[in-house]
Amino acid sequence: MNAGEHATATPISVWRGKPAPLGASWDGAGVNFALYSENAEGVELCLFDPKGRREIARIDIRERTNFVWHCYLPEARPGLLYGYRVHGPYAPERGDRFNAHKLLLDPYARMISGPLRWTEAHYGYRVGGRREDLSFDTRDSASAMPKCRVIDPAFTWGTDIRPQTPWEDTVIYELHVKGFTQLHPAVRPQLRGTYAGLSTAPVIAHLHRLGVTAVELMPVHHFVDDQALVQRGLRNYWGYNSIGFFAPDTRYAAGDAVNEFKTMVKTLHAAGIEVLLDVVYNHTAEGNQFGPTLSFRGIDNRTYYRLDPEHPRNYVDYTGTGNTLNTVHGATLQLVMDSLRYWVSEMHVDGFRFDLAATLGRAEHLVDEHSVFFDCVRQDPVLSRVKLIAEPWDLGEGGYQVGNFPPGWAEWNGKYRDAVRSYWKGDGGVIGELASRLSGSSDLFQGRGRGPTASVNFVTAHDGFTLHDLVSYNEKHNEANGENGRDGENDNRSWNCGVEGPTDDPAIRALREQQKRNFLTTLLLSQGVPMLLGGDEMGRTQQGNNNAYCQDSELSWVDWKLGPDAQKLIDFTHRLVALRNGHPLFRRRTFFHGRSIVAADAKDIAWLNPDGQEITGDDWNQGFARCLGVFLSGHGLAESDAHGDALDDDDLLLLLNADHEAITFVLPKPRLTHWRVLLDTAIATDAPSPEPLSFGAPYPLQGRSMAVLCSSPGDDETPA
């Protein structure tokens, strides 16, 4: 063993070890360490005391196999804290940024402990008066760095069974691990804001009440609070600033983060709820060429990052964060694939939502559905069987790729969000676009061999207004972020219903609640996979902030003090999910044909104007048109269930009116005798009267409202 000046006086046994698996692996007797660096000239393994304050040994790793530096410590045990120092040239003009004075996190670390305390020592260059001054910095960063921790991966999964909810039956609920339970009065204080808190009985009861089948957790990979935010007294609350792709962030743990996360997954699975992770493999927390040296930059900058081929000092930035992870390189691609498989195989998660997924599909420059990343995922026996959701855009050239991802992928459908928001805002000329989105966006997905479930429909998400704010603000109010209102989207397609922000006006408050019901009804009864933003069902507000990424405060946390309006909205959301679950017509796996596909008079879908007649080509183009009827024939479902049995359903009729005035809608001829009203968003109480309505009867569709009617084979009452 060669030890540096910080080595302990006690000799440490060091064996050759193995190049695989990468990371620190406890085998029951000792720990194997393996680190990939293609361009390094030397690697030191640094060991620390149990509190991470003192470096007790440096071990010169002498073994290198296929660019993997490795050793084995037979006396090491789980709980050991470690990091790396990597030697090599510091030549930014060539893309090399080695600096052994900087302690580096293991990219494969299973747990990362301790805070990052920002100092100038985190930077590989001397921070001087001019940012262009890139002189080599010799200050040691170890004392202010978090440390990697060796774990014992043993866990008793018992009879854990993945719910494996079919896509067509899936209802996704996007939430923030901390923000969802931080203020929950029924969760014990010590568990609030943690993985453990998320799996408590009151939380699961709420998810069951809503009918949620999957929670989509905002980033839980270990992440960094940006130095600029910390200096302003803020945090990177959302967590899209990853530095450890295998490590669950300890800030969300009441105890051992790994075991607590596994217990959460096991508990949610027992409740029939899948766990999806929002993952950020497009960039890291190290920023641009002026950023800190925390891990990848100091291990092998040229391997892990995309560099400007003409000026390797600079990074290619498709993400808006300063850097782009280089998944074109085999070792970096392996890192991403290994991380994904780890979370499925070892942590038992059920799928992923990929932040800025278009970046992962870029070959040398442009997005390519046949890129090596997509091909690797598609053939992988583990990953090809879980839920894969793309955020189908990034900030690079040709970055907006909605509808262009390969088979096997679902996508956040931003066009759905925009069309539905524009329609209920009252914009004219959008009913054609709305019809495409309501019916599953076949214009985007059908030509690529996919069905309606490729479209993850959403009206709101973590990025942007909450549902309450969408109907309460015309403009963003991001002053608390300290960026003078420059951050956040300006085109929100929102409408405040007459007053900006909070109001005591009962008419405006009632209209806002009705608009919320309109949005929720549209979302949950559209073809595709609905995604709810956590807290929307109870009217959560961010006070008009549409970019609360740095607000780790009550501004972002869910307020569980539920007033009458919140309780009513929760009940309404429950009714909607039950309605969706009760009718396979709302959960199709294939697109509508727009024609009769069985021996019946009715088409499988028909679009109607207020006269009860089919909309013609000219009608679609009328700028004043804000009313739309959708007839769905249950007899034309022509699908089978999981056992191959033919499905049948009632005939269903959706009536939408985004105009401020009421419109009388003439009811079309039902397949059976009459129509019954199942739901009307203009009625805030329980279900409307089931009194039957006959063919040709006028239905008074109130202004800015939506109604759902049903014609069932079991109905034999005399029509009104």
Secondary structure, DSSP 8 states (H G I E B T S, - for coil): ----TT--SS----B---S-SSEEEE-SS-EEEEEE-SS-SEEEEEEE-TTS-SEEEEEEE-EEETTEEEEEETT--TT-EEEEEEE--EEGGGTEE--TTS-B--TT-S-EES-----GGGSSB---SSTT---B-----GGGS-EEE--------TT-------GGG--EEEE-HHHHHTT-TTS-GGGTTSHHHHTSHHHHHHHHHHT--EEEE---EEE---HHHHHTT----S---EEEEEEE-GGG-SS-HHHHHHHHHHHHHHTT-EEEEEE--S--TT-STTS--SSHHHHHHHHHB-B-SS-TTSB--SSSSS--B-TTSHHHHHHHHHHHHHHHHTT---EEEETTHHHHTBSSSSB-TTSHHHHHHHH-TTGGGSEEEE----SSTT---TT-S-TT-EEE-HHHHHHHHHHHHT-SS-HHHHHHHHTT-HHHHGGGT--GGGEEE-S--SSS--HHHHTT-SS---GGGSSTT-SS-S------TTSSS----HHHHHHHHHHHHHHHHHHHHSSSEEEEETTGGGT---TT-S-GGG--STTTS------HHHHHHHHHHHHHHHHHHH-GGGG-SS---SS--SSSSS-SEEEE-TTSSB--HHHHT-TT--EEEEEE-GGG---B-TTS-B----EEEEEEE-SSS-EEEE----SSS-BEEEEETT--SS------B-TT-EEEE-TTEEEEEEE-TT--S---
